């Protein structure tokens, strides 16, 4: 068993620190210390949020919130991101299923 966390493009993430604590995002980029996050509304694909990996938590039970972000043949839009986050939030509140 490994403690290594897999930060992959398209994975859902929740902020655990800062003014946006508890907010859901989708990873659109990764480097050694930071992840770049989008929500499709304020933080778009053209202007992602840079967040330290120590200040986020991967969404458990959902391997990839937005799998099409890894597909080079299909362009991801901000509307796709908004819809994926909205669906996840409904499921988290018990109002829907995947």
Backbone as XML, in Angstrom:
<?xml version="1.0"?>
<chain id="A" units="angstrom">
  <residue number="1" name="UNK">
    <atom name="N" x="0.847" y="-1.184" z="0.000"/>
    <atom name="CA" x="0.000" y="0.000" z="0.000"/>
    <atom name="C" x="0.889" y="1.243" z="0.000"/>
  </residue>
  <residue number="2" name="UNK">
    <atom name="N" x="0.501" y="2.223" z="-0.769"/>
    <atom name="CA" x="1.317" y="3.421" z="-0.914"/>
    <atom name="C" x="0.544" y="4.657" z="-0.466"/>
  </residue>
  <residue number="3" name="UNK">
    <atom name="N" x="1.269" y="5.639" z="0.075"/>
    <atom name="CA" x="0.658" y="6.892" z="0.505"/>
    <atom name="C" x="0.695" y="7.934" z="-0.602"/>
  </residue>
  <residue number="4" name="UNK">
    <atom name="N" x="1.222" y="7.563" z="-1.747"/>
    <atom name="CA" x="1.356" y="8.486" z="-2.874"/>
    <atom name="C" x="-0.012" y="8.841" z="-3.435"/>
  </residue>
  <residue number="5" name="UNK">
    <atom name="N" x="-0.293" y="10.102" z="-3.563"/>
    <atom name="CA" x="-1.571" y="10.582" z="-4.080"/>
    <atom name="C" x="-1.426" y="10.846" z="-5.566"/>
  </residue>
  <residue number="6" name="UNK">
    <atom name="N" x="-2.394" y="10.409" z="-6.342"/>
    <atom name="CA" x="-2.367" y="10.592" z="-7.793"/>
    <atom name="C" x="-3.156" y="11.837" z="-8.196"/>
  </residue>
  <residue number="7" name="UNK">
    <atom name="N" x="-2.455" y="12.900" z="-8.534"/>
    <atom name="CA" x="-3.084" y="14.118" z="-9.036"/>
    <atom name="C" x="-3.096" y="14.022" z="-10.556"/>
  </residue>
  <residue number="8" name="UNK">
    <atom name="N" x="-4.257" y="13.744" z="-11.127"/>
    <atom name="CA" x="-4.376" y="13.577" z="-12.570"/>
    <atom name="C" x="-5.379" y="14.579" z="-13.129"/>
  </residue>
  <residue number="9" name="UNK">
    <atom name="N" x="-5.134" y="14.995" z="-14.339"/>
    <atom name="CA" x="-6.052" y="15.903" z="-15.016"/>
    <atom name="C" x="-7.416" y="15.234" z="-15.125"/>
  </residue>
  <residue number="10" name="UNK">
    <atom name="N" x="-8.448" y="15.994" z="-14.764"/>
    <atom name="CA" x="-9.812" y="15.483" z="-14.810"/>
    <atom name="C" x="-10.332" y="14.999" z="-13.466"/>
  </residue>
  <residue number="11" name="UNK">
    <atom name="N" x="-9.432" y="14.806" z="-12.484"/>
    <atom name="CA" x="-9.860" y="14.357" z="-11.158"/>
    <atom name="C" x="-10.544" y="15.491" z="-10.414"/>
  </residue>
  <residue number="12" name="UNK">
    <atom name="N" x="-11.529" y="15.136" z="-9.610"/>
    <atom name="CA" x="-12.207" y="16.115" z="-8.763"/>
    <atom name="C" x="-11.413" y="16.342" z="-7.496"/>
  </residue>
  <residue number="13" name="UNK">
    <atom name="N" x="-11.469" y="17.562" z="-6.990"/>
    <atom name="CA" x="-10.678" y="17.934" z="-5.820"/>
    <atom name="C" x="-11.487" y="18.921" z="-4.986"/>
  </residue>
  <residue number="14" name="UNK">
    <atom name="N" x="-11.260" y="18.919" z="-3.684"/>
    <atom name="CA" x="-11.930" y="19.850" z="-2.781"/>
    <atom name="C" x="-10.863" y="20.652" z="-2.050"/>
  </residue>
  <residue number="15" name="UNK">
    <atom name="N" x="-11.068" y="21.954" z="-1.953"/>
    <atom name="CA" x="-10.138" y="22.824" z="-1.247"/>
    <atom name="C" x="-10.266" y="22.597" z="0.258"/>
  </residue>
  <residue number="16" name="UNK">
    <atom name="N" x="-9.126" y="22.469" z="0.947"/>
    <atom name="CA" x="-9.139" y="22.266" z="2.393"/>
    <atom name="C" x="-8.565" y="23.455" z="3.154"/>
  </residue>
  <residue number="17" name="UNK">
    <atom name="N" x="-8.159" y="24.500" z="2.443"/>
    <atom name="CA" x="-7.599" y="25.686" z="3.090"/>
    <atom name="C" x="-7.835" y="26.902" z="2.204"/>
  </residue>
  <residue number="18" name="UNK">
    <atom name="N" x="-7.872" y="28.063" z="2.842"/>
    <atom name="CA" x="-8.042" y="29.306" z="2.104"/>
    <atom name="C" x="-9.483" y="29.781" z="2.124"/>
  </residue>
  <residue number="19" name="UNK">
    <atom name="N" x="-9.741" y="30.873" z="1.413"/>
    <atom name="CA" x="-11.091" y="31.446" z="1.402"/>
    <atom name="C" x="-12.090" y="30.571" z="0.652"/>
  </residue>
  <residue number="20" name="UNK">
    <atom name="N" x="-11.602" y="29.630" z="-0.127"/>
    <atom name="CA" x="-12.472" y="28.762" z="-0.917"/>
    <atom name="C" x="-12.640" y="27.378" z="-0.295"/>
  </residue>
  <residue number="21" name="UNK">
    <atom name="N" x="-12.411" y="27.240" z="1.000"/>
    <atom name="CA" x="-12.464" y="25.944" z="1.675"/>
    <atom name="C" x="-13.801" y="25.242" z="1.415"/>
  </residue>
  <residue number="22" name="UNK">
    <atom name="N" x="-13.731" y="23.968" z="1.063"/>
    <atom name="CA" x="-14.928" y="23.179" z="0.784"/>
    <atom name="C" x="-15.414" y="23.253" z="-0.653"/>
  </residue>
  <residue number="23" name="UNK">
    <atom name="N" x="-14.816" y="24.098" z="-1.470"/>
    <atom name="CA" x="-15.248" y="24.263" z="-2.857"/>
    <atom name="C" x="-14.677" y="23.150" z="-3.724"/>
  </residue>
  <residue number="24" name="UNK">
    <atom name="N" x="-15.498" y="22.673" z="-4.651"/>
    <atom name="CA" x="-15.116" y="21.594" z="-5.555"/>
    <atom name="C" x="-14.527" y="22.177" z="-6.846"/>
  </residue>
  <residue number="25" name="UNK">
    <atom name="N" x="-13.453" y="21.567" z="-7.314"/>
    <atom name="CA" x="-12.787" y="21.951" z="-8.556"/>
    <atom name="C" x="-12.453" y="20.693" z="-9.355"/>
  </residue>
  <residue number="26" name="UNK">
    <atom name="N" x="-11.992" y="20.895" z="-10.584"/>
    <atom name="CA" x="-11.457" y="19.829" z="-11.426"/>
    <atom name="C" x="-10.013" y="20.204" z="-11.752"/>
  </residue>
  <residue number="27" name="UNK">
    <atom name="N" x="-9.122" y="19.236" z="-11.687"/>
    <atom name="CA" x="-7.709" y="19.479" z="-11.991"/>
    <atom name="C" x="-7.528" y="19.633" z="-13.500"/>
  </residue>
  <residue number="28" name="UNK">
    <atom name="N" x="-6.884" y="20.734" z="-13.905"/>
    <atom name="CA" x="-6.597" y="20.924" z="-15.332"/>
    <atom name="C" x="-5.102" y="20.937" z="-15.602"/>
  </residue>
  <residue number="29" name="UNK">
    <atom name="N" x="-4.282" y="20.919" z="-14.548"/>
    <atom name="CA" x="-2.843" y="20.887" z="-14.708"/>
    <atom name="C" x="-2.162" y="20.516" z="-13.408"/>
  </residue>
  <residue number="30" name="UNK">
    <atom name="N" x="-0.960" y="19.957" z="-13.513"/>
    <atom name="CA" x="-0.223" y="19.491" z="-12.334"/>
    <atom name="C" x="1.259" y="19.778" z="-12.535"/>
  </residue>
  <residue number="31" name="UNK">
    <atom name="N" x="1.928" y="20.247" z="-11.475"/>
    <atom name="CA" x="3.385" y="20.270" z="-11.475"/>
    <atom name="C" x="3.867" y="19.705" z="-10.144"/>
  </residue>
  <residue number="32" name="UNK">
    <atom name="N" x="5.114" y="19.829" z="-9.821"/>
    <atom name="CA" x="5.667" y="19.138" z="-8.651"/>
    <atom name="C" x="5.041" y="19.585" z="-7.327"/>
  </residue>
  <residue number="33" name="UNK">
    <atom name="N" x="4.691" y="20.856" z="-7.185"/>
    <atom name="CA" x="4.180" y="21.369" z="-5.916"/>
    <atom name="C" x="2.740" y="21.866" z="-5.981"/>
  </residue>
  <residue number="34" name="UNK">
    <atom name="N" x="2.249" y="22.182" z="-7.166"/>
    <atom name="CA" x="0.941" y="22.808" z="-7.306"/>
    <atom name="C" x="0.023" y="22.017" z="-8.239"/>
  </residue>
  <residue number="35" name="UNK">
    <atom name="N" x="-1.280" y="22.252" z="-8.046"/>
    <atom name="CA" x="-2.277" y="21.787" z="-9.002"/>
    <atom name="C" x="-2.981" y="23.030" z="-9.532"/>
  </residue>
  <residue number="36" name="UNK">
    <atom name="N" x="-3.457" y="22.943" z="-10.753"/>
    <atom name="CA" x="-4.168" y="24.049" z="-11.382"/>
    <atom name="C" x="-5.619" y="23.617" z="-11.523"/>
  </residue>
  <residue number="37" name="UNK">
    <atom name="N" x="-6.513" y="24.407" z="-10.938"/>
    <atom name="CA" x="-7.902" y="24.004" z="-10.763"/>
    <atom name="C" x="-8.858" y="24.912" z="-11.511"/>
  </residue>
  <residue number="38" name="UNK">
    <atom name="N" x="-9.951" y="24.303" z="-11.988"/>
    <atom name="CA" x="-11.000" y="25.055" z="-12.673"/>
    <atom name="C" x="-12.356" y="24.656" z="-12.110"/>
  </residue>
  <residue number="39" name="UNK">
    <atom name="N" x="-13.291" y="25.619" z="-12.150"/>
    <atom name="CA" x="-14.670" y="25.333" z="-11.756"/>
    <atom name="C" x="-15.650" y="25.672" z="-12.872"/>
  </residue>
  <residue number="40" name="UNK">
    <atom name="N" x="-15.155" y="26.238" z="-13.959"/>
    <atom name="CA" x="-15.999" y="26.567" z="-15.093"/>
    <atom name="C" x="-16.749" y="27.870" z="-14.952"/>
  </residue>
  <residue number="41" name="UNK">
    <atom name="N" x="-16.676" y="28.503" z="-13.778"/>
    <atom name="CA" x="-17.396" y="29.761" z="-13.540"/>
    <atom name="C" x="-16.385" y="30.886" z="-13.323"/>
  </residue>
  <residue number="42" name="UNK">
    <atom name="N" x="-15.828" y="30.968" z="-12.120"/>
    <atom name="CA" x="-14.832" y="31.999" z="-11.824"/>
    <atom name="C" x="-13.441" y="31.591" z="-12.279"/>
  </residue>
  <residue number="43" name="UNK">
    <atom name="N" x="-13.121" y="30.337" z="-12.105"/>
    <atom name="CA" x="-11.823" y="29.814" z="-12.534"/>
    <atom name="C" x="-12.057" y="28.957" z="-13.770"/>
  </residue>
  <residue number="44" name="UNK">
    <atom name="N" x="-11.759" y="29.541" z="-14.919"/>
    <atom name="CA" x="-12.028" y="28.900" z="-16.202"/>
    <atom name="C" x="-10.762" y="28.259" z="-16.752"/>
  </residue>
  <residue number="45" name="UNK">
    <atom name="N" x="-10.897" y="27.571" z="-17.858"/>
    <atom name="CA" x="-9.747" y="26.937" z="-18.500"/>
    <atom name="C" x="-8.688" y="27.958" z="-18.911"/>
  </residue>
  <residue number="46" name="UNK">
    <atom name="N" x="-9.112" y="29.182" z="-19.191"/>
    <atom name="CA" x="-8.174" y="30.239" z="-19.576"/>
    <atom name="C" x="-7.518" y="30.903" z="-18.370"/>
  </residue>
  <residue number="47" name="UNK">
    <atom name="N" x="-8.109" y="30.709" z="-17.162"/>
    <atom name="CA" x="-7.609" y="31.358" z="-15.960"/>
    <atom name="C" x="-7.743" y="30.416" z="-14.763"/>
  </residue>
  <residue number="48" name="UNK">
    <atom name="N" x="-6.964" y="29.317" z="-14.723"/>
    <atom name="CA" x="-7.099" y="28.360" z="-13.624"/>
    <atom name="C" x="-6.528" y="28.892" z="-12.312"/>
  </residue>
  <residue number="49" name="UNK">
    <atom name="N" x="-6.983" y="28.301" z="-11.221"/>
    <atom name="CA" x="-6.505" y="28.654" z="-9.889"/>
    <atom name="C" x="-5.285" y="27.791" z="-9.569"/>
  </residue>
  <residue number="50" name="UNK">
    <atom name="N" x="-4.207" y="28.410" z="-9.134"/>
    <atom name="CA" x="-2.995" y="27.697" z="-8.727"/>
    <atom name="C" x="-3.107" y="27.451" z="-7.221"/>
  </residue>
  <residue number="51" name="UNK">
    <atom name="N" x="-3.058" y="26.176" z="-6.816"/>
    <atom name="CA" x="-3.243" y="25.833" z="-5.404"/>
    <atom name="C" x="-2.191" y="24.813" z="-4.986"/>
  </residue>
  <residue number="52" name="UNK">
    <atom name="N" x="-1.622" y="25.010" z="-3.812"/>
    <atom name="CA" x="-0.636" y="24.090" z="-3.264"/>
    <atom name="C" x="-1.295" y="22.739" z="-3.002"/>
  </residue>
  <residue number="53" name="UNK">
    <atom name="N" x="-0.599" y="21.662" z="-3.315"/>
    <atom name="CA" x="-1.143" y="20.309" z="-3.130"/>
    <atom name="C" x="-1.477" y="20.018" z="-1.670"/>
  </residue>
  <residue number="54" name="UNK">
    <atom name="N" x="-0.803" y="20.701" z="-0.746"/>
    <atom name="CA" x="-1.072" y="20.494" z="0.676"/>
    <atom name="C" x="-2.444" y="21.032" z="1.075"/>
  </residue>
  <residue number="55" name="UNK">
    <atom name="N" x="-3.033" y="21.868" z="0.263"/>
    <atom name="CA" x="-4.280" y="22.546" z="0.610"/>
    <atom name="C" x="-5.495" y="22.007" z="-0.136"/>
  </residue>
  <residue number="56" name="UNK">
    <atom name="N" x="-5.383" y="20.795" z="-0.673"/>
    <atom name="CA" x="-6.506" y="20.178" z="-1.388"/>
    <atom name="C" x="-6.630" y="18.705" z="-1.005"/>
  </residue>
  <residue number="57" name="UNK">
    <atom name="N" x="-7.807" y="18.150" z="-1.270"/>
    <atom name="CA" x="-8.070" y="16.729" z="-1.024"/>
    <atom name="C" x="-8.790" y="16.175" z="-2.240"/>
  </residue>
  <residue number="58" name="UNK">
    <atom name="N" x="-8.308" y="15.031" z="-2.742"/>
    <atom name="CA" x="-8.966" y="14.384" z="-3.869"/>
    <atom name="C" x="-10.336" y="13.877" z="-3.437"/>
  </residue>
  <residue number="59" name="UNK">
    <atom name="N" x="-11.292" y="13.924" z="-4.325"/>
    <atom name="CA" x="-12.625" y="13.394" z="-4.054"/>
    <atom name="C" x="-12.534" y="11.880" z="-4.055"/>
  </residue>
  <residue number="60" name="UNK">
    <atom name="N" x="-12.913" y="11.264" z="-2.960"/>
    <atom name="CA" x="-12.862" y="9.813" z="-2.814"/>
    <atom name="C" x="-14.017" y="9.158" z="-3.561"/>
  </residue>
  <residue number="61" name="UNK">
    <atom name="N" x="-13.775" y="7.996" z="-4.115"/>
    <atom name="CA" x="-14.825" y="7.220" z="-4.765"/>
    <atom name="C" x="-15.122" y="7.627" z="-6.188"/>
  </residue>
  <residue number="62" name="UNK">
    <atom name="N" x="-14.493" y="8.683" z="-6.661"/>
    <atom name="CA" x="-14.692" y="9.135" z="-8.044"/>
    <atom name="C" x="-13.312" y="9.187" z="-8.689"/>
  </residue>
  <residue number="63" name="UNK">
    <atom name="N" x="-13.021" y="8.204" z="-9.529"/>
    <atom name="CA" x="-11.706" y="8.149" z="-10.160"/>
    <atom name="C" x="-11.428" y="9.371" z="-11.018"/>
  </residue>
  <residue number="64" name="UNK">
    <atom name="N" x="-12.403" y="9.754" z="-11.818"/>
    <atom name="CA" x="-12.200" y="10.859" z="-12.733"/>
    <atom name="C" x="-13.517" y="11.605" z="-12.903"/>
  </residue>
  <residue number="65" name="UNK">
    <atom name="N" x="-13.604" y="12.803" z="-12.349"/>
    <atom name="CA" x="-14.832" y="13.586" z="-12.411"/>
    <atom name="C" x="-15.146" y="14.011" z="-13.837"/>
  </residue>
  <residue number="66" name="UNK">
    <atom name="N" x="-14.119" y="14.255" z="-14.611"/>
    <atom name="CA" x="-14.306" y="14.715" z="-15.984"/>
    <atom name="C" x="-13.314" y="13.995" z="-16.903"/>
  </residue>
  <residue number="67" name="UNK">
    <atom name="N" x="-13.603" y="12.735" z="-17.266"/>
    <atom name="CA" x="-12.643" y="11.947" z="-18.035"/>
    <atom name="C" x="-12.309" y="12.523" z="-19.402"/>
  </residue>
  <residue number="68" name="UNK">
    <atom name="N" x="-13.204" y="13.307" z="-19.987"/>
    <atom name="CA" x="-12.932" y="13.837" z="-21.329"/>
    <atom name="C" x="-11.770" y="14.828" z="-21.341"/>
  </residue>
  <residue number="69" name="UNK">
    <atom name="N" x="-11.330" y="15.312" z="-20.171"/>
    <atom name="CA" x="-10.184" y="16.232" z="-20.142"/>
    <atom name="C" x="-8.905" y="15.537" z="-20.574"/>
  </residue>
  <residue number="70" name="UNK">
    <atom name="N" x="-8.839" y="14.210" z="-20.480"/>
    <atom name="CA" x="-7.663" y="13.454" z="-20.903"/>
    <atom name="C" x="-7.760" y="12.984" z="-22.344"/>
  </residue>
  <residue number="71" name="UNK">
    <atom name="N" x="-8.868" y="13.264" z="-23.001"/>
    <atom name="CA" x="-9.100" y="12.825" z="-24.370"/>
    <atom name="C" x="-8.727" y="13.952" z="-25.327"/>
  </residue>
  <residue number="72" name="UNK">
    <atom name="N" x="-7.649" y="13.760" z="-26.078"/>
    <atom name="CA" x="-7.175" y="14.806" z="-26.991"/>
    <atom name="C" x="-8.113" y="15.036" z="-28.172"/>
  </residue>
  <residue number="73" name="UNK">
    <atom name="N" x="-9.006" y="14.085" z="-28.445"/>
    <atom name="CA" x="-9.889" y="14.228" z="-29.593"/>
    <atom name="C" x="-11.122" y="15.070" z="-29.276"/>
  </residue>
  <residue number="74" name="UNK">
    <atom name="N" x="-11.397" y="15.306" z="-28.002"/>
    <atom name="CA" x="-12.575" y="16.093" z="-27.621"/>
    <atom name="C" x="-12.147" y="17.277" z="-26.768"/>
  </residue>
  <residue number="75" name="UNK">
    <atom name="N" x="-12.520" y="18.461" z="-27.190"/>
    <atom name="CA" x="-12.178" y="19.658" z="-26.439"/>
    <atom name="C" x="-13.107" y="19.809" z="-25.241"/>
  </residue>
  <residue number="76" name="UNK">
    <atom name="N" x="-12.530" y="20.074" z="-24.080"/>
    <atom name="CA" x="-13.309" y="20.297" z="-22.873"/>
    <atom name="C" x="-13.695" y="21.762" z="-22.814"/>
  </residue>
  <residue number="77" name="UNK">
    <atom name="N" x="-14.936" y="22.009" z="-22.450"/>
    <atom name="CA" x="-15.441" y="23.374" z="-22.343"/>
    <atom name="C" x="-15.732" y="23.687" z="-20.878"/>
  </residue>
  <residue number="78" name="UNK">
    <atom name="N" x="-15.799" y="24.966" z="-20.551"/>
    <atom name="CA" x="-16.141" y="25.382" z="-19.194"/>
    <atom name="C" x="-17.519" y="24.866" z="-18.801"/>
  </residue>
  <residue number="79" name="UNK">
    <atom name="N" x="-18.427" y="24.758" z="-19.768"/>
    <atom name="CA" x="-19.777" y="24.244" z="-19.492"/>
    <atom name="C" x="-19.725" y="22.785" z="-19.039"/>
  </residue>
  <residue number="80" name="UNK">
    <atom name="N" x="-18.805" y="22.002" z="-19.619"/>
    <atom name="CA" x="-18.635" y="20.601" z="-19.212"/>
    <atom name="C" x="-18.179" y="20.511" z="-17.756"/>
  </residue>
  <residue number="81" name="UNK">
    <atom name="N" x="-17.280" y="21.398" z="-17.381"/>
    <atom name="CA" x="-16.756" y="21.420" z="-16.020"/>
    <atom name="C" x="-17.865" y="21.797" z="-15.041"/>
  </residue>
  <residue number="82" name="UNK">
    <atom name="N" x="-18.626" y="22.847" z="-15.370"/>
    <atom name="CA" x="-19.735" y="23.267" z="-14.502"/>
    <atom name="C" x="-20.725" y="22.134" z="-14.290"/>
  </residue>
  <residue number="83" name="UNK">
    <atom name="N" x="-21.060" y="21.428" z="-15.356"/>
    <atom name="CA" x="-22.029" y="20.340" z="-15.279"/>
    <atom name="C" x="-21.504" y="19.193" z="-14.409"/>
  </residue>
  <residue number="84" name="UNK">
    <atom name="N" x="-20.230" y="18.834" z="-14.568"/>
    <atom name="CA" x="-19.645" y="17.748" z="-13.770"/>
    <atom name="C" x="-19.637" y="18.100" z="-12.289"/>
  </residue>
  <residue number="85" name="UNK">
    <atom name="N" x="-19.272" y="19.324" z="-11.947"/>
    <atom name="CA" x="-19.248" y="19.750" z="-10.547"/>
    <atom name="C" x="-20.658" y="19.815" z="-9.980"/>
  </residue>
  <residue number="86" name="UNK">
    <atom name="N" x="-21.603" y="20.322" z="-10.758"/>
    <atom name="CA" x="-22.996" y="20.389" z="-10.306"/>
    <atom name="C" x="-23.543" y="18.987" z="-10.031"/>
  </residue>
  <residue number="87" name="UNK">
    <atom name="N" x="-23.246" y="18.038" z="-10.909"/>
    <atom name="CA" x="-23.685" y="16.651" z="-10.725"/>
    <atom name="C" x="-23.056" y="16.063" z="-9.470"/>
  </residue>
  <residue number="88" name="UNK">
    <atom name="N" x="-21.765" y="16.286" z="-9.269"/>
    <atom name="CA" x="-21.094" y="15.769" z="-8.077"/>
    <atom name="C" x="-21.715" y="16.355" z="-6.809"/>
  </residue>
  <residue number="89" name="UNK">
    <atom name="N" x="-21.982" y="17.661" z="-6.811"/>
    <atom name="CA" x="-22.563" y="18.300" z="-5.629"/>
    <atom name="C" x="-23.944" y="17.737" z="-5.306"/>
  </residue>
  <residue number="90" name="UNK">
    <atom name="N" x="-24.733" y="17.414" z="-6.327"/>
    <atom name="CA" x="-26.049" y="16.798" z="-6.106"/>
    <atom name="C" x="-25.889" y="15.418" z="-5.477"/>
  </residue>
  <residue number="91" name="UNK">
    <atom name="N" x="-24.929" y="14.655" z="-5.965"/>
    <atom name="CA" x="-24.686" y="13.309" z="-5.445"/>
    <atom name="C" x="-24.218" y="13.405" z="-3.995"/>
  </residue>
  <residue number="92" name="UNK">
    <atom name="N" x="-23.341" y="14.349" z="-3.727"/>
    <atom name="CA" x="-22.820" y="14.543" z="-2.369"/>
    <atom name="C" x="-23.934" y="14.875" z="-1.397"/>
  </residue>
  <residue number="93" name="UNK">
    <atom name="N" x="-24.947" y="15.591" z="-1.863"/>
    <atom name="CA" x="-26.087" y="15.960" z="-1.015"/>
    <atom name="C" x="-27.158" y="14.875" z="-1.003"/>
  </residue>
  <residue number="94" name="UNK">
    <atom name="N" x="-26.938" y="13.796" z="-1.791"/>
    <atom name="CA" x="-27.897" y="12.693" z="-1.801"/>
    <atom name="C" x="-29.069" y="12.893" z="-2.734"/>
  </residue>
  <residue number="95" name="UNK">
    <atom name="N" x="-28.917" y="13.774" z="-3.717"/>
    <atom name="CA" x="-30.015" y="14.092" z="-4.626"/>
    <atom name="C" x="-29.911" y="13.386" z="-5.974"/>
  </residue>
  <residue number="96" name="UNK">
    <atom name="N" x="-28.893" y="12.566" z="-6.186"/>
    <atom name="CA" x="-28.744" y="11.908" z="-7.480"/>
    <atom name="C" x="-27.742" y="10.781" z="-7.418"/>
  </residue>
  <residue number="97" name="UNK">
    <atom name="N" x="-27.482" y="10.195" z="-8.581"/>
    <atom name="CA" x="-26.525" y="9.087" z="-8.677"/>
    <atom name="C" x="-25.609" y="9.332" z="-9.868"/>
  </residue>
  <residue number="98" name="UNK">
    <atom name="N" x="-24.478" y="8.640" z="-9.867"/>
    <atom name="CA" x="-23.540" y="8.736" z="-10.993"/>
    <atom name="C" x="-24.005" y="7.948" z="-12.166"/>
  </residue>
</chain>
